[in-house]
């Protein structure tokens, strides 16, 4: 199970699609070599990306 949940992530954006796209894009950047913007949040790129989104480190694209 992903922590934080989608309910918590909906505070960032009401669109689940937008959240998923933000996480996927950031996870790909991490896989391609970008450094994580938050420390100690996991080892899987998607988990790191979601935690970065919750921490406000990833900007929304409108």
Backbone torsions as a table, in degrees:
resi	resn	phi	psi	omega
1	UNK	NA	139.7	179.7
2	UNK	-84.3	132.8	175.0
3	UNK	-122.6	119.0	12.9
4	UNK	-78.5	159.5	-179.2
5	UNK	-78.8	168.1	176.8
6	UNK	-61.8	-31.2	178.6
7	UNK	-61.8	-40.1	177.4
8	UNK	-70.1	-37.6	-179.8
9	UNK	-69.2	-23.5	179.4
10	UNK	-65.0	-15.5	174.7
11	UNK	-68.5	-27.3	178.4
12	UNK	-77.2	-46.5	179.9
13	UNK	-151.1	139.7	179.4
14	UNK	-74.3	-14.8	-176.7
15	UNK	-93.8	115.8	176.5
16	UNK	-63.5	-35.5	178.8
17	UNK	-60.9	-46.2	-179.6
18	UNK	-62.1	-41.9	178.6
19	UNK	-62.4	-45.4	179.9
20	UNK	-62.5	-40.5	179.6
21	UNK	-68.3	-40.0	177.0
22	UNK	-60.9	-46.1	-178.8
23	UNK	-65.2	-42.5	-179.4
24	UNK	-64.6	-43.3	-179.7
25	UNK	-64.2	-45.4	-179.3
26	UNK	-67.9	-38.9	178.1
27	UNK	-60.9	-40.4	177.9
28	UNK	-64.0	-39.9	177.3
29	UNK	-61.3	-40.4	179.2
30	UNK	-65.5	-45.1	178.1
31	UNK	-60.5	-37.1	-179.0
32	UNK	-77.6	-0.4	173.1
33	UNK	120.9	-6.7	177.4
34	UNK	-64.3	146.0	177.4
35	UNK	-78.3	141.3	174.9
36	UNK	-60.5	143.8	-179.2
37	UNK	-89.5	-10.4	176.0
38	UNK	-126.5	150.6	-176.4
39	UNK	-98.7	146.5	171.2
40	UNK	59.4	40.2	-176.2
41	UNK	-109.5	5.9	179.7
42	UNK	133.8	178.1	-178.5
43	UNK	-113.1	-20.1	-179.5
44	UNK	-83.1	134.7	-177.1
45	UNK	-56.7	-38.0	-179.4
46	UNK	-67.2	-40.5	177.9
47	UNK	-62.3	-44.4	178.4
48	UNK	-61.7	-44.9	-179.2
49	UNK	-61.2	-43.9	-179.9
50	UNK	-64.7	-40.7	178.1
51	UNK	-66.8	-34.5	175.2
52	UNK	-65.0	-40.3	178.0
53	UNK	-62.0	-46.4	179.5
54	UNK	-62.9	-34.1	-179.6
55	UNK	-78.9	-4.8	179.6
56	UNK	78.7	18.6	-178.3
57	UNK	-87.8	-13.9	-179.4
58	UNK	-112.5	126.5	-178.3
59	UNK	-80.6	141.2	174.3
60	UNK	-73.5	142.5	173.2
61	UNK	-105.1	122.1	179.5
62	UNK	-102.5	NA	NA
